[in-house]
Amino acid sequence: MTHLDDAFLADWAVHSRFGAVPGTNGVDRQAASAADGEQRAWFAKLLEQRGFTVERDAAGNQFGLLELVPGAPYVLTGSHMDSQPTAGRFDGAYGVMASAHACFRVAEELRASGDATYNLAVVNWFNEEGSRFKPSMMGSSVFTGKLELEAALATTDPRGITVADALDALRERGEGDVFGGETGREVASYAEIHVQQGRSMEEDGVTIGLVDATWAAHKFEFRVTGAQAHSGSTLMEDRRDALLGAARLVVAARELVDEFEPGQLHTACGELNVYPNSPVVVASEVELLIDLRSPSAEVIRDAHASLQRTIERVEREDRVRIEVTAEHSWDRNPYPEAGVELAREVAEELSLPSDRVMTVAGHDSTNMKDTVPTVMLFVPSVAGISHNLDEFTEESDLVAGVNHLTGVVRRLAEGALTA
Amino acid sequence: MTHLDDAFLADWAVHSRFGAVPGTNGVDRQAASAADGEQRAWFAKLLEQRGFTVERDAAGNQFGLLELVPGAPYVLTGSHMDSQPTAGRFDGAYGVMASAHACFRVAEELRASGDATYNLAVVNWFNEEGSRFKPSMMGSSVFTGKLELEAALATTDPRGITVADALDALRERGEGDVFGGETGREVASYAEIHVQQGRSMEEDGVTIGLVDATWAAHKFEFRVTGAQAHSGSTLMEDRRDALLGAARLVVAARELVDEFEPGQLHTACGELNVYPNSPVVVASEVELLIDLRSPSAEVIRDAHASLQRTIERVEREDRVRIEVTAEHSWDRNPYPEAGVELAREVAEELSLPSDRVMTVAGHDSTNMKDTVPTVMLFVPSVAGISHNLDEFTEESDLVAGVNHLTGVVRRLAEGALTA
């Protein structure tokens, strides 16, 4: 360990305390929660101590800006500090802290050499997780023009609080843009590092994952409509039970997986809401989300067709109506090959074992790669445990990731991918 | 229609307006809601105008007392005015209003004749529905000593509001007892009328249902425990999905029905809560309620055994834990035969078609019958629609029910079942 590694680990230890769940190794730091606000305030101070200027844009994205060359474009790097409820401390947060330290190191080098051509910026994207406010990747979606600012700000959490009000309560909503528009600032390139949230790198002995594509996915929001009835006295044949229909979909989604080769399809239902949700009333309405994910777009299409046949059978047999109220899909989505190659070269230089890897989960870089040259990196997750208090990454891997990202940011600041 | 019937229908029309759901025929008047409070205040005035004294006990039960013979025991009759969310306007509310008018009529007769031997009382039991505060039949359970007052008052709704606070906000919590204890007042007998919440009476042309027993039931609260995981990237074989386990139980409960003769088993799951209920997290915990109901205790036992085999299979195959966190069961539970016979005689006198009928749903009379001579009556429900905005009972049946209940209260006041 160098003194730079020690400095990273010291800040990382403090960083992990915000929203810590007592008696566990994890955190509960949902977007624009009090813990998110406290961590943002601490992080702003850390950046300012290192000479960065901190600004928030109107979507609540938090930026640390270091202008070395007035008017030059910025190399941007970051991730997100918000978490799922009762989640691990690495997801997103590691990427933000690694980005900050990578920038600190490269900034010091550039200040010493005096030959900077780009500026540096760190970003903490607002609401990547999408647990409190949907959709996920909200901040980077607004930043890249994929989501309207007004729609994002008007989004409400389950208690009816809007994004705008939640950000205002923390004084974390800026007034306009930080990049683009009238600011004159430009992003030249983007880099992000994240824990893998899978176990293949650990099993294969890979320290640096060179992310080359995102899995294809099809996400559905379903509304199942039945009719309220007394759950005791109503004859079974008179019932139109929305919760029964929804339960059949949840089971069907799991069984879909077995129609394909192992590892070719992941399905899930993580959210399901019942109305009126009373012990003695047959439910009249259930809303649920079902995701299909695969490295193959063809598997997604076949799985969708099979799910559709199940839906029609459930509608007929259980006399409920099943509508898709929203859906969102994407094909297998590659990261730019030049970024993968750049990351491979840096790993080789540092003698870190690396390999190409796909991401199943979405990341803010999924948005950014469509607008600027982008590098996406993974470090291993022990046993692939993710969105869980017990998520863990070894300290040596955390340190290796910061060193690698520093190499990437250095090259980007030298004009790699953009010059 | 007599002028007495007209008076009942006029009050009934006003009564149905409290908590009315705009654009529907139904109501939303959960226990200790603002609408419940407004209706209670109106009802208190109505009773007082007819010479009754209104008192609430410490559990929020609302009583109208008419002392005709100082120190004599009371004939009590009533039901409940609270509703499920978005429910019909007849369930419970009809019974309270029918009871009030039955007492008004018998009181007038007894005042005229001057030969009263019992006093009369009307009751609006607190929280029969159990949708906002569990368990159901809360007020009558405290009244009959089956539930501790302190436990009832400390019960919270999903927002954390206690029964005590909710009642206090409406000024509907009394300070002590209205009957028993130091009051010196005694209940001699009890009568209740309710809509059937089934369709057998309508189909069989029966106007007055002579309720002779409650179905046997076994109610379970289950907790399914899995492990939080990323719903995209976690390998399917690594998941321990609590919502999948719960969905399998919901489906299994429905399929249980087909193992028995038609009509011999009703099963339901009306309430299911998911944690963390986030679109991208495999659920770690789901709580759900499953009910088994049957006219036969043996069917309940066999169904329970079958459900237990399913639970063991789901635990093994889906690697989740399924615990029973609460359960509550009762055998087929008869109403006193003397009360059934009394009700039959009154129907005969009035030339109203009557027949014995079982109740699948629980009622406050289920509690009362264990402490005093009790009569339980039904009027028909069109198509058996219940716990639904479209619940309906024909006006002629409402009127017939009031006339019949009046006959029952008259006989009880003459000492039937108690003298």
HADDOCK unambig.tbl for C-alpha pairs under 7 A between the chains (distance, minus, plus):
assign (segid A and resid 85 and name CA) (segid B and resid 276 and name CA) 6.63 0.50 0.50
assign (segid A and resid 131 and name CA) (segid B and resid 278 and name CA) 5.23 0.50 0.50
assign (segid A and resid 131 and name CA) (segid B and resid 279 and name CA) 6.78 0.50 0.50
assign (segid A and resid 197 and name CA) (segid B and resid 233 and name CA) 6.14 0.50 0.50
assign (segid A and resid 198 and name CA) (segid B and resid 233 and name CA) 5.84 0.50 0.50
assign (segid A and resid 198 and name CA) (segid B and resid 234 and name CA) 5.96 0.50 0.50
assign (segid A and resid 228 and name CA) (segid B and resid 387 and name CA) 6.06 0.50 0.50
assign (segid A and resid 228 and name CA) (segid B and resid 388 and name CA) 5.04 0.50 0.50
assign (segid A and resid 229 and name CA) (segid B and resid 385 and name CA) 6.36 0.50 0.50
assign (segid A and resid 229 and name CA) (segid B and resid 386 and name CA) 5.09 0.50 0.50
assign (segid A and resid 229 and name CA) (segid B and resid 387 and name CA) 4.92 0.50 0.50
assign (segid A and resid 229 and name CA) (segid B and resid 388 and name CA) 5.67 0.50 0.50
assign (segid A and resid 230 and name CA) (segid B and resid 386 and name CA) 5.17 0.50 0.50
assign (segid A and resid 230 and name CA) (segid B and resid 387 and name CA) 5.08 0.50 0.50
assign (segid A and resid 231 and name CA) (segid B and resid 268 and name CA) 5.74 0.50 0.50
assign (segid A and resid 231 and name CA) (segid B and resid 270 and name CA) 6.96 0.50 0.50
assign (segid A and resid 232 and name CA) (segid B and resid 266 and name CA) 6.49 0.50 0.50
assign (segid A and resid 232 and name CA) (segid B and resid 293 and name CA) 6.83 0.50 0.50
assign (segid A and resid 232 and name CA) (segid B and resid 360 and name CA) 5.91 0.50 0.50
assign (segid A and resid 232 and name CA) (segid B and resid 361 and name CA) 5.73 0.50 0.50
assign (segid A and resid 233 and name CA) (segid B and resid 197 and name CA) 6.11 0.50 0.50
assign (segid A and resid 233 and name CA) (segid B and resid 198 and name CA) 5.80 0.50 0.50
assign (segid A and resid 233 and name CA) (segid B and resid 360 and name CA) 5.00 0.50 0.50
assign (segid A and resid 233 and name CA) (segid B and resid 361 and name CA) 5.82 0.50 0.50
assign (segid A and resid 234 and name CA) (segid B and resid 197 and name CA) 6.99 0.50 0.50
assign (segid A and resid 234 and name CA) (segid B and resid 198 and name CA) 5.91 0.50 0.50
assign (segid A and resid 234 and name CA) (segid B and resid 384 and name CA) 6.72 0.50 0.50
assign (segid A and resid 236 and name CA) (segid B and resid 266 and name CA) 6.41 0.50 0.50
assign (segid A and resid 244 and name CA) (segid B and resid 250 and name CA) 6.29 0.50 0.50
assign (segid A and resid 244 and name CA) (segid B and resid 251 and name CA) 6.23 0.50 0.50
assign (segid A and resid 247 and name CA) (segid B and resid 247 and name CA) 4.47 0.50 0.50
assign (segid A and resid 247 and name CA) (segid B and resid 250 and name CA) 6.36 0.50 0.50
assign (segid A and resid 247 and name CA) (segid B and resid 251 and name CA) 6.39 0.50 0.50
assign (segid A and resid 248 and name CA) (segid B and resid 251 and name CA) 6.51 0.50 0.50
assign (segid A and resid 250 and name CA) (segid B and resid 244 and name CA) 6.30 0.50 0.50
assign (segid A and resid 250 and name CA) (segid B and resid 247 and name CA) 6.37 0.50 0.50
assign (segid A and resid 251 and name CA) (segid B and resid 244 and name CA) 6.23 0.50 0.50
assign (segid A and resid 251 and name CA) (segid B and resid 247 and name CA) 6.40 0.50 0.50
assign (segid A and resid 251 and name CA) (segid B and resid 248 and name CA) 6.50 0.50 0.50
assign (segid A and resid 266 and name CA) (segid B and resid 232 and name CA) 6.51 0.50 0.50
assign (segid A and resid 266 and name CA) (segid B and resid 236 and name CA) 6.42 0.50 0.50
assign (segid A and resid 268 and name CA) (segid B and resid 231 and name CA) 5.75 0.50 0.50
assign (segid A and resid 270 and name CA) (segid B and resid 231 and name CA) 6.97 0.50 0.50
assign (segid A and resid 270 and name CA) (segid B and resid 277 and name CA) 5.70 0.50 0.50
assign (segid A and resid 270 and name CA) (segid B and resid 278 and name CA) 5.56 0.50 0.50
assign (segid A and resid 270 and name CA) (segid B and resid 279 and name CA) 4.97 0.50 0.50
assign (segid A and resid 270 and name CA) (segid B and resid 280 and name CA) 6.12 0.50 0.50
assign (segid A and resid 270 and name CA) (segid B and resid 281 and name CA) 5.39 0.50 0.50
assign (segid A and resid 270 and name CA) (segid B and resid 282 and name CA) 5.09 0.50 0.50
assign (segid A and resid 270 and name CA) (segid B and resid 283 and name CA) 5.69 0.50 0.50
assign (segid A and resid 271 and name CA) (segid B and resid 277 and name CA) 4.40 0.50 0.50
assign (segid A and resid 271 and name CA) (segid B and resid 278 and name CA) 5.17 0.50 0.50
assign (segid A and resid 271 and name CA) (segid B and resid 279 and name CA) 5.17 0.50 0.50
assign (segid A and resid 272 and name CA) (segid B and resid 274 and name CA) 6.95 0.50 0.50
assign (segid A and resid 272 and name CA) (segid B and resid 277 and name CA) 6.68 0.50 0.50
assign (segid A and resid 274 and name CA) (segid B and resid 272 and name CA) 6.94 0.50 0.50
assign (segid A and resid 276 and name CA) (segid B and resid 85 and name CA) 6.61 0.50 0.50
assign (segid A and resid 277 and name CA) (segid B and resid 270 and name CA) 5.71 0.50 0.50
assign (segid A and resid 277 and name CA) (segid B and resid 271 and name CA) 4.40 0.50 0.50
assign (segid A and resid 277 and name CA) (segid B and resid 272 and name CA) 6.69 0.50 0.50
assign (segid A and resid 278 and name CA) (segid B and resid 131 and name CA) 5.25 0.50 0.50
assign (segid A and resid 278 and name CA) (segid B and resid 270 and name CA) 5.56 0.50 0.50
assign (segid A and resid 278 and name CA) (segid B and resid 271 and name CA) 5.16 0.50 0.50
assign (segid A and resid 279 and name CA) (segid B and resid 131 and name CA) 6.78 0.50 0.50
assign (segid A and resid 279 and name CA) (segid B and resid 270 and name CA) 4.97 0.50 0.50
assign (segid A and resid 279 and name CA) (segid B and resid 271 and name CA) 5.18 0.50 0.50
assign (segid A and resid 279 and name CA) (segid B and resid 289 and name CA) 6.56 0.50 0.50
assign (segid A and resid 280 and name CA) (segid B and resid 270 and name CA) 6.11 0.50 0.50
assign (segid A and resid 281 and name CA) (segid B and resid 270 and name CA) 5.38 0.50 0.50
assign (segid A and resid 281 and name CA) (segid B and resid 387 and name CA) 6.28 0.50 0.50
assign (segid A and resid 282 and name CA) (segid B and resid 270 and name CA) 5.08 0.50 0.50
assign (segid A and resid 283 and name CA) (segid B and resid 270 and name CA) 5.69 0.50 0.50
assign (segid A and resid 289 and name CA) (segid B and resid 279 and name CA) 6.56 0.50 0.50
assign (segid A and resid 293 and name CA) (segid B and resid 232 and name CA) 6.85 0.50 0.50
assign (segid A and resid 360 and name CA) (segid B and resid 232 and name CA) 5.93 0.50 0.50
assign (segid A and resid 360 and name CA) (segid B and resid 233 and name CA) 4.99 0.50 0.50
assign (segid A and resid 361 and name CA) (segid B and resid 232 and name CA) 5.73 0.50 0.50
assign (segid A and resid 361 and name CA) (segid B and resid 233 and name CA) 5.80 0.50 0.50
assign (segid A and resid 384 and name CA) (segid B and resid 234 and name CA) 6.78 0.50 0.50
assign (segid A and resid 385 and name CA) (segid B and resid 229 and name CA) 6.42 0.50 0.50
assign (segid A and resid 386 and name CA) (segid B and resid 229 and name CA) 5.13 0.50 0.50
assign (segid A and resid 386 and name CA) (segid B and resid 230 and name CA) 5.20 0.50 0.50
assign (segid A and resid 387 and name CA) (segid B and resid 228 and name CA) 6.07 0.50 0.50
assign (segid A and resid 387 and name CA) (segid B and resid 229 and name CA) 4.93 0.50 0.50
assign (segid A and resid 387 and name CA) (segid B and resid 230 and name CA) 5.09 0.50 0.50
assign (segid A and resid 387 and name CA) (segid B and resid 281 and name CA) 6.31 0.50 0.50
assign (segid A and resid 388 and name CA) (segid B and resid 228 and name CA) 5.07 0.50 0.50
assign (segid A and resid 388 and name CA) (segid B and resid 229 and name CA) 5.68 0.50 0.50
